[in-house]
């Protein structure tokens, strides 16, 4: 199963002369574009980029004046009340911030920087997040970084951009990024794109890669015309298993791998192979730049520039149960956290051991109030919680599909390999019981009974078995292929179809972006129906995306029968 590609990249030829690798090439390029004795260079950075490293590289251009955009931020005493209101006292959850970068800028400090820049009669370097606020003139380089790299830097001690908190709990650092800093930064990034002349991949401080704006735009637009994959990442967890080590070719020496984000554009990256030079950029850049072509006009009208579907892996093969949990209803997530829609999801069983199970919905005889009391007692007193007294424990086998509309209590048991198909708001898991475990950091994992008890719906055994377990029916069937509906529930916005293919089948995008996974078989080809893109090969367990602009495409079995699971947004 080593065919799984951990570093999928789209090749772009004829990029020579538009790619600059390493400090010397980058500064030589910029020097050629900064003519005369007077110039302004704006080095915009996404929060998490090493601004000291950016400055060190660009000071080779011998600027007469260097200004740091961070000097325009409000003082800590002014920022603290605003941050406290957004981030709350909760360890995991804050409130989504819809404001702008200027909300955190001191107008007097900004005016001072602007005066310094305008009065200098020489070479001016302005660097850092918000640099282009300081001057309306100048050559703009945008230095970017992936969210996964930001998270790794948090773990290594990097503070949040708006706080000096290097030793802070990683969950709180992530919360500040998710609810506040990345929201501001994405909006500001889009405002910079028109002025941008060069795009700089700052994920690896040892060797930056910079490209011209036209190549940046060509790379992104090209991804709206053909299938592509995002770059997966893998992480261990207290309940993690062993399946992904083998199938995805991961380090066998690691204790376990619990999660893989393979198909989460808000978190994952895109790789581009530019005549042998690898460039990485956040996949969200594509969503922000071309939302209608990628998502589809009607999906964009409903969700805006957000990618509404995510696929990820949950590996408990040889591991432990997930935490018993529930996701908020739409009304609750909107009122409490400022999110427009919620985390409806499903579990598709890529693999399962003989004792695999899913906990799903309440038992017919369960007393919900008694259950909440027992959960609180277990949390506060460290006693055991009898999950099977209150929650249905349903046997699970390979290719079963369990539907989990928001408000349904659930979790996967041990010895299961779950392909989780979900709406994108992916951190809103209210853990109710974690089987008495500590996290890998030795700290108790966050339990959210206070939130959870307010959203649990009375979905009991009979309703669960009729509506949420293998709710499958045949849609179309021919000699060499069939198409089955496998979910999701009408309460959820995502539709899933399973194709069983021995030759080839034409697939409709349904006016929506499609996210797919090869759930059975070694490999298959994704082919254009009109010759607009070359055949695209995918391997077992790989998630791939087909933009709505493609319209329709073919799936072709290679080396034997295959099964492909398709997800798209169900539109009225």
N, C-alpha and C positions, 0 to 999 in steps of 0.2 A: 504493500500500500504506500510505498515511498514516493509514488508519483504526485502526491499532494504538494502543491507549489506554495511555499511559505512567502515567496517574494515575487508575486505576479507583477509584471511590468508591461506596459504598452510601448512598443518600439516606434520611434519617430525618426525617419531618415532625413537627410539633407538639413541637419541642424548645425553643421559646422559654421563657424563665424558668428553663431548666436549663443554659444555656450562658453562659459568662462569658469575654469576650475582652479581653486586654490587662490591664496591671497595675491600672489604676483599677477596672475592673469586678470583677476577682478580689478585690482587697482590700476593696472595698465589700461584696461578698457575704460574705466571711469575717467582716468587722466586724459584720455583722448577725447572724451565727451565734455570735459570741463575746460573749455578754452578760455584764454585770457588770464589776466591777473586778478580778476574779480569773479567769483562764482559762489554759488550756494549749493551744497549737497545735503539733501534730506535723507537720512537713513531711518526710515520707519521700522519699528520692530513690533512683532506680536508679543504680548506678555509671556515670558518664559524664555525668549531668545536671550542669550548672554550679551547684554549691552556693553559690558567691558570688553568682550572679545571683538564685537563690531567696531568699537572705538579704536582698539589697538590696530586692527587691520586698516581702517580708513585713515588713521593718522599718518600712514605712509604717504598720503597725498599732500602732506605738509600744510594743513590749514593754518591760517593766521588766527582764527577764532574757533573754539570748540564749545558748543552749547549742548547741554543735556536736557531733553524734554521733561524729565522727571522733576526738574527744578520748578516747574509751573504748577505742580500738584498742591492742593491745600495741605495745611499742616495736619499732623496726626490728630490733634484735639478737634479739628473741624470735621475730619473724615470719620472719626469714631462713631458719632451718633448715626450717621447715614449707613455705615457698614453694619452696625448693630441691628438696625431696623430690617435690613435686607437678609442678614445671615442668621438672625435669631439665636437663641441659646441652644437649639437642637444640635446634636453632634453631626447629623446627616443632612437635614433638610433646611433650606432657606426659602426665600421668596424670589421668584424670577424678576430680574431687574430689566425694565424697559426704557431706562434713561440713556443718556449720552455721555461721552467722555467729558464734555464740558462741565458736567455736574460735579466733577472731581477736581476741576482746574480753578486756581485762584486767579481772577482777572488781573489783579495788580502784578502778580508774578509773571503772568503771560505777557502783559504789556512790557514789562522790563526786558524779557527775553527778545521780544519783537524789536524793541528799540536797539538792543545790542546788535542784533542781526542786521538791521537796516543801516545802522551807522558805520558798520565795518566796511572799509574800502579795500578789502582783500578777499581772501579765500575763507569761506565759512562752512564748517561742518556742524549740522544739527542732527543729533541722533537720539533714538529712544522712542517709546510708545507715545504717539501724538506729535512727532517732530514736525509734521507738515502744518500743524496749527500755528507754528511760530513764524512761518514765512509763506506767502502766496507765490513766491518765485522759487526757482531752484530745480535741480535734477533730483527726482525721487527714486530711491531704491527701497523696495519693500522686503524686509527680512522676515521669513515665516518659519513656523515650527509646528509639528504635529502634536495633538493632544496626548498621545501615548508618551511621547518624549517628555512633554511637560510633566506628566505624572511620575515618570522615572526620576526626573530632576527634583520633584517634590520629595520623593522618598530619599533622595541623596542629600537633602537638606536645603534645597532652594526654597526661599520664602515666596509667598504670594506677592503679586506686583504692588498691591495697595496696602500691604502690611509687612512688617518685618517680623516674621514668625518662623524661622528656620527649624525650630524644634517642635512645632505644632503637630498635633495629631493629624495623620495623613488624610483621614476622612474629612476633617475640617478644612484642610488646604484644598482638597478636591471640591468641597462644597462651595468655597469662595470662588474657585475657578468656574464651576458649572453654573451657579446662579448669578454671578456678577461679572467677573472679569472677562470670560469668553464671550458673553453676550455683548458687552460694550465693544470688545475688540473686533468681533465679527462685523458689527455695524460700521465701526471705524474703518476696517479693512476695505469694505465696499466703497466707502467714500474716497479712498486713496487710489482705487484701481484706474480711474480715468487719468490721473496725473502720473501714475507710475511709469517709469521708463525701463526699469530692470527689476526682476524678481529674484530673490536670493533664498536658497534653501539653507537654513541655519540649523538643521537638525544635528549635524556633526561638526562640532567646533574645530576638529582637526583639519577639515577640508570643506570649505564652503563651495557651493555650486551656484552660479548666477546665470540667468538667461535674459535675453531681450524680451520686451513686452510682447512683440508679435509672436514669438515662439510660445510664450505662456498662453496667449489666447488661442493659438492653434492647437496646443495640447489639450486644453479644456474642451474646446468645441468638438474636437475629434472624438472625445469620449461620449458625446451625446449621439453619435452616429453609429455605434457598434457596441457589442457586449464588452464588459470589462469586469475586473475583480478589484476589490479593495485589498489592502495589505493587512492580513490578519495578525493579531498578537495574542499571546497565551500567558496565563497567569495562574499560579498555584492558589489553593484555598484549603481551609481546614477540612472540607468535605471532599476534596478533589480525588480524581481517579487516575487510571492508567491507560485508558483507551486511546487518547490523543497522542500519547508518546509514540505508539506504534503507527497509527494511521497517518498522523501528520508529521512523522519524522522528527520528533522533539528529543531533547536531551534525556537519555534514559537514566542518567544519574540523579535527576531531580526527584524529590519525594513524590510529587504528583503535579498534575495540571487540572485545574477546576474549570476555568473559563477559557473560551476563545471568542474574541470579537472578530468575526469574519462576516462582514456585511452590516456594519454600523457606520455609515458615512459621517455621522457627527463625531465619531471617535477615530475611525480608521484613516489611513493615508492612501494616496495614489502614487505609484511608481511609474516613471517614464524613463525608458532607455533611449538616450539621445546620442546615437552613434557611439555607444559604449560608455557614456557617462550617465550615471544613475541620478535622477532628480526625484526628490520626494516632496509632496505637498499635501496638506489636509484635503480629504475628499469633500469636505464642506465647501471648499472653494468652487467646486463644480456645481454644487447645489445653489450657491449664492449667485454664480455667474450666469447659469443657464437653467433656471428652475422650470420654465415651461417646456423646453425640449426634453429635459431629463424626466420630469415628473408627469408631464401631460398637462394640457391647459386646464382641464376640469379639476384635477388633483391640486394643481397650483392654486386655483381659485378657492379651494376648500382649506388648504393647509398653509398657503404661503410658501416661502422659500425654506421649507423644512422637509427632510426626507422622512416619510411617514411610516416606513417599514424597517424592521431590523431583524437579522438572523444572528444568532450566537449559539455556541455550544456550552452545555453543562455536563461535565463528565464526572459521574459517580461510580464508574466501573472499578470495583475494588476499593471504593471509597465509602462515603457515609451519606445519610439523608441530607437533602437541602434543609434549610430552616423552614418551619411551617409559617406560611406568609399569606398576605392578601394585598391586592393593589387597589388604590383609591378609585372611587367612582368619578365620573367627569365633573360633577358638581363640586365634589370635595376637593379635587386637585386644583380646580379653578379658584375656589374661594381661599384655600389654604396656601397654595404655592404659586398661583398666577399662571398655571399651565392651561393651554387651550383645549387639550384633549388628554386622555389617560392611557395607561399601560394595559390595554387588552392584550391577551397573548394566548399561546397554545404550546403544548409539548408534542413534538413529533419524535417518535422513538427511533433513532438511527440504529440503535442496538440495545439489547437487553439481556441480562442474565436470567437464569431460571426463576430467581426469587424477586425479580424487579417488580416495582409497584409505583403507583402514583396516589398520593393522598389528595382527594378532590371532593369538595362540598361537604355539607353537614349530614350526619346520619339522621334518619327519620326521627329517632328517639332522643336526639341531642337537645339538651337545654342550653341555649346560647348564653344566658346569663350565668349559669353555673360554670360553663366553659371559660368565660372571661375571668370569673373569680378564681378558677383553678390555674389559669395562665398567670394571673398576677401573683398568686401564692407561690407558684413555681419560680417565678422571676425574683421575687423579694426574699423568699426563704430558702431557695436553692433545692427545693424538693422536685421530684419527678412529675412530669405531666403525661397523663395517659391519652395520647393523641387518638388512638383507635376507639376510645370511648365516645368521641365526639365527631370524628372526621372519617369519611369513607376511605378505606384502604383498598385500592382496585389493582388487581394483577395487570402487569404491562408486558407486552411482547414487541418484538421488532416490527416497525411500521404501524404500530398503533398511533392514533392521533387523539390527544386529549385537549379539549377546548376550554379556555379559562377566561371568560369575560370578567372584567373588573368587578371586584366585590366578592369573588369566589375564593374561599379559603383553599389552599393547595400547597403541595410541594412534591418534588420527585423523591423517591426512595433511593437507596443505594443500588449499585450494580445496574445502572441505566446510563445510556448515552442519549442525551436530549438535544435535538435541534429545536431551539426555542424561537418561535415565530411570533413577533410582537409588534405593537405600535412603538414608536421611537422613544417616548419618555421613560428611559430605562433605569433610573435610579429610585423610582418611587415604589420600593418594596417595603411594606410594613411587616417586619419580622415579629411573629407572635411567640414563637418558641424555637430555641436553637439546640435542643437536646442536651442542655447543660454544658456546652462547649465554650472554650476560649478561642479567640482568633489566633492566627499565626504569630501575631505580635504579643501574645500572652495576655491581652486585654479582653474583657467581655465584649462580645459582638453586640451592636446596638439592637435593642428590642423596642418595638413601637406599638405596644398594646393600646396606648392612649389614642393613637390615630386609627389603628386597626379595628378596634371595637366599633368605631363610628361608620365603617364602610362595609362590614361583613353582611352579605345578603343571605336570605333564608333559602338557599339552594340545597335541597335535600336529596336523598338517595334516588328516589324515583325520577325526579326531574333531571338529576345529573346523568343517570344512565341513559335516559331517553334523548337528552339534548347535547351532552358534552363528551360522550365516549364513542369514538369511531362513528361519527355522524357522517357516514360515507354513502354516496350513491353514484351510479354510472351516468355520465353526461353524454359521451359519444364513444362508439366502439367500432373499430374496423379490424381487418384481419391482422395487420401489423402494428396496431397501436390501440390504446384505449385512454380515455380521459375521465377521471373520477373527481367529483367534488369531495373534499375531505374536511371542509370547514371554511371559515370559522363560523361561530354562532351568529345569527342575525343581529344580536346585540353588539357585535364587533364589526369594525369597518373593513377588515381584511378578508379577502376570498382566497382560498387555496385550492389548487387543482394538482392531482397526481397523474403523470403520464407514464404509462408502461409502453415501451417502444422496442420493437425488434428490427425495425428498418428506419423509417423517418416519419415525422408528423409536422404539420404546419401549426404554429401556435400564434394566437392573437394577443396583442398587448392589452386589449380592452381599454384603450385610451389612458392607460396608467403605466407608470414605471413598473417593471417586473423584477422581482428578486427570486432567484431559483437556487436549488441545491441538487446535485447528483446524489440521490439517496441510495442507489443500488447500481452496481456495474462499475467497470474499471474506468471508462471514459466515454464521452460523447462529444459530438460537434454541434456548435450553434452556427447555422448557415443563414445567409441573407436570401430573401425571396426575390430580390431584384438586383443582386450582384453589387450592392453598395458597400459591403464589407467582406473581408476574407473570412473563411471558416475559422471559428474560435474553439479551441479545444479545452474542455474542462475534465477534471478527474474526480474520482470518488470523494465525496464529502466536501467538495469545494463549492462555495457560494459565489454566484455571479449575478450581475445586474444587466438587464436589457432596458435601455431608455425608451420612454414612450414614443419618442420621435421615430424609432425603428418601425413601429406599426405592426409588423408581423415578422416571423422568423421561423426557421425549421430546426428541429432537434433530430439529430441522426445518431443512431446507436452504432458504436464501434466495438468490435471484439465481443459481441454477444449482447443479450438484452440489457436494457437499462431502465431505471425509474428516476424521473425528475419531478421534484416538487416545485410548483410555481405559486407565488403569492403576488397579489396586486390589490389595489384599492377598489373596493366595491362601490360603484357610483350609482346614484338614483337614475 
